[in-house]
Amino acid sequence: MNGPVVGRNGGLPSLPVGLEWPRSEYGPLPFVVSYDCAALPQVEGLPIPPTGTMLFFLHHEDDYESDAKDQQHAQAIYVPLGAETVEAAEPEHAESMFSDWERNFVRPQRELYAWVRADLPEWLSRDEADLSAFQRELVQDLPHRQDLCALAQELWPAGEDCDCQLGGYSMHISELSTPHLYETPEVAMAREKVEVSTGESAKDHLLEQETHRVMGEWLPLAQFQIDEVYIGRFLIRPDDLAAGRLEGVITCTEFTE
């Protein structure tokens, strides 16, 4: 792919001088990816800092097996422009960090290139009869939404599969939470707020409504597949992202098989 390099997948990270390699109580966290904020395309609604570098660390197996409130198995770091950095040495770690003993702690390094694509709700182009009551409420002022979806895909085609995704909608494994809503981290957060004693239809409507609110509060900042069977996801509030406060991220790792 042509264009400037916007990041690197794998390899060894460049950490600010004096900052130790991130770790959990079980050992150092594997480094996944870094992004050069200045090289990334500017996208409305994704307030990535204009300069600096974002680094993401994740032990996908430990994160998947942990309670959602246990956030020690992942960390995101923002390195401001001008900060003195040095390439970190591989830290000491247990040989059996992963279920696949042949998997290396340091992944092979690959350069990343970026393109912008349209990531629309999967239900947006469906016929009205296939929408839930809440989805029909959302699109009541979009009579030509199917034409708009087709135009968006033409202007920003999906292209080839990508290693990493910034922004857009949360990836999922096609597991339905309601007849019209796929299970995502936002749905899980919304479910904690929805308590009703009425029928399933009313509960589903409230869950969709609360999920929509949560999606306005949290952005899927970085998402990637690891070992082909795990999806790593970092979510953040827009204000924290704009300010480079990546310590405010939450993670949710999903197993795809």
HULINZI-V823600 format. One record per backbone hydrogen bond with DSSP energy under -0.5 kcal/mol. CO is the residue of the C=O (numbers start at 0). NH is the residue of the N-H. If there is no record, write none. Layout:
CO;NH / CO;NH
This chain:
5;35 / 6;111 / 7;9 / 7;33 / 8;109 / 12;14 / 12;87 / 14;85 / 15;18 / 17;19 / 21;28 / 23;26 / 26;23 / 29;57 / 31;9 / 32;55 / 33;7 / 34;36 / 34;53 / 35;38 / 35;39 / 36;39 / 40;42 / 42;45 / 45;42 / 45;47 / 51;36 / 51;37 / 52;78 / 53;34 / 54;76 / 55;31 / 55;32 / 56;74 / 57;59 / 58;62 / 59;63 / 60;64 / 61;65 / 62;65 / 66;69 / 68;70 / 70;73 / 72;58 / 74;56 / 76;54 / 76;78 / 77;79 / 78;52 / 79;82 / 83;16 / 85;14 / 93;96 / 98;100 / 99;102 / 104;106 / 106;10 / 109;8 / 111;5 / 111;6 / 116;118 / 117;119 / 120;123 / 122;125 / 126;129 / 127;130 / 131;135 / 132;136 / 133;137 / 134;138 / 136;139 / 138;141 / 141;144 / 143;147 / 144;148 / 145;149 / 146;150 / 147;151 / 148;152 / 149;153 / 150;154 / 151;155 / 155;117 / 162;224 / 164;222 / 173;175 / 174;182 / 177;180 / 180;176 / 180;177 / 183;187 / 184;188 / 185;189 / 186;190 / 187;191 / 189;192 / 189;193 / 190;193 / 192;194 / 198;202 / 199;203 / 200;204 / 201;205 / 202;206 / 203;207 / 204;208 / 205;209 / 206;210 / 207;211 / 208;212 / 209;213 / 210;214 / 211;215 / 212;215 / 212;216 / 213;216 / 213;217 / 218;220 / 218;235 / 219;166 / 220;166 / 221;233 / 222;164 / 223;231 / 225;228 / 225;229 / 228;255 / 229;225 / 229;231 / 230;253 / 231;223 / 232;251 / 233;220 / 233;221 / 234;249 / 235;218 / 236;240 / 237;241 / 238;242 / 239;244 / 240;243 / 243;245 / 244;247 / 245;248 / 249;234 / 253;230
